[in-house]
């Protein structure tokens, strides 16, 4: 069972699974297809699960695939991240807008990132384990990167230093260039 909170970008959702906890620890269903569909109205098929571990200050993104867009259900199992989604859909009324959520192993929140949007995150804790289910396979030849610091978008990233980015993330394209 999920509690679902809509965001300012249509179709981007924050999900909170029901957590059963006591002095021994906790239990939760991180994904249940029937409950996901009932709570969100989405009938998606996930084909790939990914897991990354990153150190504090690592910024990954903002990634998307042009020919094989991926929907992503993302969560953190250990640590804390500032998770960001940017609407890059040309026909969207929220084109160029962004939303964020703090995802952590403590709060168990998840974010649904629909296909066709750019996604990234910044690690706030000493390390973070980030998991995501995708609706299409990874196609490196289709992957693109939106510049994390594009002033036209104006993402208000938390002040974490030093930042560590991959070469491809430093060389991301601006929204104006993508359009």
FENCORTA-V235084 format. One record per pair of residues at least 24 apart in sequence whose ideal C-beta (glycine too) atoms are under 6 Angstrom apart, sorted by the first residue. I is the first residue (numbers start at 1). GAP is how many residues later the second one is. D is the distance in Angstrom with one decimal. If there is no record, write none. Layout:
i=I gap=GAP d=D
i=I gap=GAP d=D
//
This chain:
i=1 gap=34 d=5.6
i=2 gap=33 d=6.0
i=2 gap=37 d=4.1
i=4 gap=35 d=5.0
i=4 gap=36 d=5.9
i=7 gap=92 d=4.3
i=8 gap=91 d=5.4
i=9 gap=78 d=4.9
i=9 gap=85 d=4.8
i=9 gap=88 d=6.0
i=9 gap=90 d=5.1
i=11 gap=103 d=4.3
i=12 gap=73 d=5.1
i=12 gap=87 d=5.6
i=13 gap=99 d=4.3
i=14 gap=87 d=5.4
i=14 gap=95 d=5.8
i=14 gap=97 d=5.8
i=15 gap=95 d=4.4
i=16 gap=93 d=5.5
i=17 gap=91 d=6.0
i=19 gap=89 d=5.7
i=44 gap=27 d=5.8
i=44 gap=91 d=5.3
i=46 gap=87 d=4.1
i=46 gap=89 d=6.0
i=47 gap=90 d=5.9
i=48 gap=86 d=4.7
i=48 gap=89 d=5.6
i=49 gap=84 d=5.4
i=50 gap=82 d=5.2
i=51 gap=80 d=5.1
i=52 gap=78 d=4.9
i=53 gap=76 d=5.2
i=54 gap=69 d=4.8
i=54 gap=74 d=5.7
i=55 gap=72 d=5.6
i=56 gap=67 d=5.4
i=56 gap=70 d=5.3
i=57 gap=103 d=5.0
i=57 gap=105 d=5.6
i=57 gap=106 d=5.4
i=57 gap=107 d=5.2
i=58 gap=65 d=4.8
i=58 gap=106 d=4.8
i=59 gap=63 d=4.7
i=59 gap=89 d=5.9
i=59 gap=104 d=5.5
i=59 gap=106 d=5.2
i=60 gap=60 d=5.6
i=60 gap=61 d=5.8
i=61 gap=58 d=5.8
i=61 gap=59 d=1.7
i=62 gap=24 d=5.7
i=62 gap=56 d=4.0
i=62 gap=58 d=4.0
i=62 gap=84 d=4.1
i=62 gap=86 d=5.7
i=63 gap=82 d=5.8
i=64 gap=54 d=4.6
i=64 gap=80 d=5.7
i=65 gap=74 d=5.8
i=65 gap=77 d=4.3
i=65 gap=78 d=5.4
i=66 gap=76 d=5.3
i=66 gap=78 d=5.7
i=67 gap=75 d=4.2
i=68 gap=68 d=4.7
i=68 gap=71 d=4.5
i=68 gap=74 d=4.9
i=69 gap=46 d=3.6
i=69 gap=47 d=4.6
i=70 gap=45 d=6.0
i=70 gap=64 d=4.4
i=70 gap=65 d=5.7
i=70 gap=66 d=4.7
i=71 gap=43 d=5.5
i=71 gap=44 d=4.5
i=71 gap=64 d=3.9
i=72 gap=41 d=4.3
i=72 gap=60 d=4.8
i=72 gap=62 d=5.4
i=73 gap=37 d=5.9
i=73 gap=39 d=5.6
i=73 gap=60 d=4.5
i=74 gap=37 d=5.2
i=74 gap=58 d=4.2
i=75 gap=35 d=4.3
i=75 gap=56 d=5.5
i=76 gap=27 d=4.4
i=76 gap=28 d=5.3
i=76 gap=29 d=5.6
i=76 gap=52 d=5.6
i=76 gap=54 d=5.6
i=77 gap=28 d=5.2
i=77 gap=52 d=4.7
i=78 gap=27 d=4.5
i=78 gap=51 d=4.3
i=79 gap=46 d=3.8
i=79 gap=48 d=5.3
i=79 gap=49 d=3.1
i=80 gap=24 d=3.9
i=80 gap=44 d=4.6
i=80 gap=45 d=4.4
i=81 gap=40 d=4.3
i=81 gap=42 d=5.4
i=81 gap=47 d=5.1
i=82 gap=40 d=4.5
i=82 gap=42 d=5.9
i=82 gap=76 d=5.3
i=83 gap=28 d=5.5
i=83 gap=38 d=4.6
i=84 gap=36 d=5.3
i=84 gap=71 d=5.9
i=85 gap=28 d=5.2
i=85 gap=32 d=5.3
i=85 gap=34 d=5.4
i=86 gap=32 d=4.3
i=86 gap=67 d=5.9
i=87 gap=30 d=5.8
i=88 gap=30 d=5.2
i=89 gap=27 d=5.3
i=96 gap=57 d=5.9
i=96 gap=79 d=5.6
i=98 gap=55 d=5.9
i=98 gap=57 d=5.3
i=118 gap=28 d=4.2
i=122 gap=35 d=5.8
i=145 gap=24 d=5.8
i=145 gap=27 d=3.8
i=146 gap=26 d=5.4
i=147 gap=25 d=3.6
i=147 gap=27 d=5.3
i=150 gap=24 d=4.8
i=150 gap=25 d=5.6
//
